[in-house]
Amino acid sequence: MSITTNNPFKGVGPNLTGAVVDMLPIVPHDTNLFPDGIVAIGLYITVGGTVVFTTARGKNRTVTVPDNFYLTCSAKRVTTASTATGIFALVS
């Protein structure tokens, strides 16, 4: 009997603890993914507003966040429809 598992960390990076080892400034773009195929484990937003992003699973999401907010959802793109600024990808 074979058991299929769903690894939520597949493709995230070599650090499976979820610890953030780097923060990369993000320039929103409508088609380009984050550099080097990075999938962030979350985003840090310095100036609040709307954040429109694509998750690691390819789903598009829109959320409104306040200033200095940690968005704890994987992301591989932030689009230009975002009104929030000072966005950083949290990389494990």
CORPEZI-V419427 format. One record per residue. N is the residue number from 1. RES is the residue in one small letter. SS is DSSP state (H for helix, E for strand, C for the rest). BURIAL is # if it has 9 or more other C-alpha atoms within 8 Angstrom, else .. D_FIRST is the distance of its C-alpha to the first C-alpha in Angstrom with 2 decimals. Layout:
N_RES_SS_BURIAL_D_FIRST ; N_RES_SS_BURIAL_D_FIRST
This chain:
1_m_C_._0.00 ; 2_s_C_._3.78 ; 3_i_C_._6.66 ; 4_t_C_._9.90 ; 5_t_C_._13.02 ; 6_n_C_._16.59 ; 7_n_C_._18.97 ; 8_p_C_._22.42 ; 9_f_C_._24.21 ; 10_k_C_._22.98 ; 11_g_C_._26.26 ; 12_v_C_#_28.49 ; 13_g_C_#_29.69 ; 14_p_C_._29.32 ; 15_n_C_._30.32 ; 16_l_C_#_27.43 ; 17_t_C_._29.70 ; 18_g_C_._31.32 ; 19_a_C_._34.71 ; 20_v_C_._37.18 ; 21_v_C_._38.62 ; 22_d_E_._40.79 ; 23_m_E_#_42.42 ; 24_l_E_._43.23 ; 25_p_E_._45.92 ; 26_i_C_#_44.74 ; 27_v_C_._46.96 ; 28_p_C_#_45.64 ; 29_h_C_#_44.96 ; 30_d_C_._43.76 ; 31_t_C_._41.73 ; 32_n_C_._41.20 ; 33_l_C_#_38.25 ; 34_f_C_#_38.94 ; 35_p_H_._40.10 ; 36_d_H_._37.74 ; 37_g_H_._34.76 ; 38_i_C_#_34.84 ; 39_v_C_#_32.80 ; 40_a_E_#_34.68 ; 41_i_C_#_33.05 ; 42_g_E_#_36.08 ; 43_l_E_#_39.71 ; 44_y_E_#_42.99 ; 45_i_E_#_45.81 ; 46_t_E_#_49.38 ; 47_v_E_#_51.25 ; 48_g_C_#_49.60 ; 49_g_E_#_49.24 ; 50_t_E_#_46.61 ; 51_v_E_#_43.64 ; 52_v_E_#_41.88 ; 53_f_E_#_38.77 ; 54_t_E_#_35.51 ; 55_t_C_#_32.33 ; 56_a_C_#_29.63 ; 57_r_C_._27.70 ; 58_g_C_._30.82 ; 59_k_C_._32.13 ; 60_n_E_._35.89 ; 61_r_E_._37.20 ; 62_t_E_._40.76 ; 63_v_E_._41.84 ; 64_t_E_._45.26 ; 65_v_E_#_45.65 ; 66_p_C_._48.64 ; 67_d_C_#_50.19 ; 68_n_C_#_48.38 ; 69_f_E_#_44.96 ; 70_y_E_._41.49 ; 71_l_E_._39.06 ; 72_t_C_._35.60 ; 73_c_C_._33.45 ; 74_s_C_#_32.16 ; 75_a_E_#_34.53 ; 76_k_C_#_35.06 ; 77_r_E_#_38.33 ; 78_v_E_#_41.30 ; 79_t_C_#_43.49 ; 80_t_C_#_47.26 ; 81_a_C_._47.20 ; 82_s_C_#_46.80 ; 83_t_C_#_50.01 ; 84_a_C_#_48.87 ; 85_t_E_#_50.06 ; 86_g_E_#_49.50 ; 87_i_E_#_45.73 ; 88_f_E_#_43.69 ; 89_a_E_#_40.03 ; 90_l_E_#_38.42 ; 91_v_E_#_36.42 ; 92_s_C_#_33.97
